[in-house]
Amino acid sequence: MTAHVPKAAQQRNSVWRSELIAVVGLLVFVAAVVAIDAGLRPSLDAGALQLVGLLLALVPAAIWLFVFYQQDRLEPEPVGNVARMFVIGLALMGAIGIPLTDQVLRVQEWLYASAAATALGSVAVIGAVQAFVVYAAVRYFIFDSPEFDERTDGVVYGTAAALGAATALNIQFILASGGAALGPGEVFVAEVALAQAAFGGLLGYFLGRAKLDREPVWWLPAGFLLTALLGGAFVLLRGQVDAGAVDVGAAGGLPAFGGLLLAGALAVAVTGVVFALVRRDIARTLQGKGAAAADAAVGDRSANAIVVALFAALLLAGGLMWSSTANATTAFSREGFAGAYPAAFSDATREGEALRAVDTLGTEASFVVRALPVADAKAVSTQLAGERARQFLGYKVTQTDEASVAGRPARAQHFVYVEEGGLLGGAPRVVQGVDYLIADGGRTVVVTLTSPADRMGDAEPLFDRFLASLTF
Amino acid sequence: MLRILTRATGVVAVLLALATAFPAHVTEAAVSVCRAFRATSEVAWYSSDEEPNVDFYPSGVAGIQPYFEYSCAPRNTTIVTIFTLDGEEVFADEETLQPSSSSDIYTYPLTAKSGVMPDGEWGVTFLVNDVPVVSGQITVGGEATDTVADVVEVTGTVTDKRTRKPIRGALFVVLYPGVTIEQFADEDFNEELIYTSAVTDARGRFALEEPLERNVEYSVLVAAKGYKPVAQDGFVITDEDEDPVVLNVTMVK
């Protein structure tokens, strides 16, 4: 006679073994790719590089799935379910996650604007989106299935969904970069996959207990928040261990492994912790202490609603940070002029000017306000043309419009010239600009925007806001 | 053309005028806009007749006197002057500067107790708040000396660390010696603190407009849209580095 062990209390050591083997296998594969790249220096054209990159982006998930099914032969999880989680994770990240972070919240544009922006962007946007993709895949597409009947199932499905999400991120990385060098590219791909798999497994553990143990209402939100926090912390830590650098000497050499080692350590640590927690839970169930209920009715709608609300709140916090970063201004008031220029600009006012605000590290645009003791706009135009003709090549007014500044009629003169080397050295470049000439008693106020032609699109909205704030 | 190295700001001019009119308490307010020490010349040497820019000192000279120009001395600026003779440190002294937003010359005369300076290769390094900012050498007893700073041209490429693809439009900035990244950020990235800079072309290449001096610590900053900025204090080009120096800059998103 054998004791009956409920499925929820079954140990499945093969799952844990396969997790660890997959981590080691992936690291070995990455080492092989790096060695081939460093040793043979394969010369691939852009198309081939992209194709190879896309194939390599699929490798981490392929290794995990292969090892998982090799190890999980006793009572294998239906391959369809695991594959479905993978595809759903990939689709959700590709269709919602990436557009949300890159196109809607444009996190890459403001992530490094300040320490607060980096922290908030990493956790509230990147970490939260990645966690929610895994949550949504498991919670809405497999949670209610009768196949989800063991504690380790959450880990398996969470990992599969996370690997799908990681694959989407890696495909996007390869496509957006137009291909990547094999060695460092594969290191990055493996980094993303290992980290995502770890977070997916962790969130899967929370989901598994939520289904099988009737956890209190805060349980799932706590799991979601923890996963988002860990995801954000990983982004921050990776930025520390795998940062850019200025080195003397030609490019080349082996890629940096700091981020990969961090991700590998994270994957092993999270797997170990989740393994220990599941063992403890099973032991408690067998002792009758737990509230295991494999057939418990699912549908902790309150917990789900809180997770969704939490996700929305995190995104809102990220959006507010984006807004405050993009719209932050520095007020000025001098020589009868007052207004606010973008906070990222620095004050570089010269003699004879009321203001010169320069976006030194961004668009390289300049906003200049000055008053010329000439009442006639045409004479001012001539003076400006003379100044610029002496300083630059090919100064030309391209268009003249009527406009309004600070509630007064103004003449807008769009111009273009070639800067020969210029402030920042290098090849000559085309600079575009616009002068607003406003008659003001016996003088003419000139408000000028100049920007490298290819950055004008970024500078113009900032200048429009500056112009709207200007009073005199 | 923007000329960041040569222009005077209206703000500084106004503050200087105020400082002249109200020297006591207004001076404190005036220097508050000047928060980073800035050396604006290399080291040169006065002759015993205080003629500037001598090439060497004859044997038997009683003293030597290096100097350099600076444009800003914030509060609590401490200068340490270290003299070496044939590579060995022989004398060091420390002095706290009076705060000032105006350009000035810092000089340190060194005289021999015996009345005769030993012949040899003399060197001097000026440290501002423990950071080397300028250094120079001169020969006592020689026919000619190398008083011109040993400078090198700097070129390089900026690439994505993960794809090794060039980054177009990346800005490479070198600050004046003695100005740290933190000070640059504190002053809202004031372009007056930039010694030289360059923007990468479509192949990620750049060439600095101004050469850099060997064995002097610079702070460098690289910024590109969508990438994490790279900031590095204490960037040094050593005697072993070739001229021109080729830099390999990598950035991550």
Interface residues (C-beta under 8 A of the other chain):
Chain A: Q108 E109 L111 Y112 F173 S177 G178 G179 A180 A181 P184 G185 V187 F188 G239 D242 A243 G244 A245 V246 D247 V248 G249 A250 A251 G252 P255 A256 T330 F345 S346 D347 A348 T349 R350 E351 G352 E353 V358 T360 L361 G362 E364 S366 Q391 F392 E419 E420 G421 G422 L423 L424 G425 G426 A427 D454
Chain B: M1 L2 R3 I4 R7 A8 T9 G10 V11 A13 T157 T159 D160 K161 R162 T163 R164 K165 G169 L171 V173 E187 D188 F189 N190 E191 E192 I194 T196 S197 A198 V199 T200 D201 F206 A207 L208 E209 V220 L221 V222 A223 K225 G226 Y227 K228 P229 V230 Q232 F235 I237 D241 V245 V246 L247 N248 V249 T250 M251 V252 K253
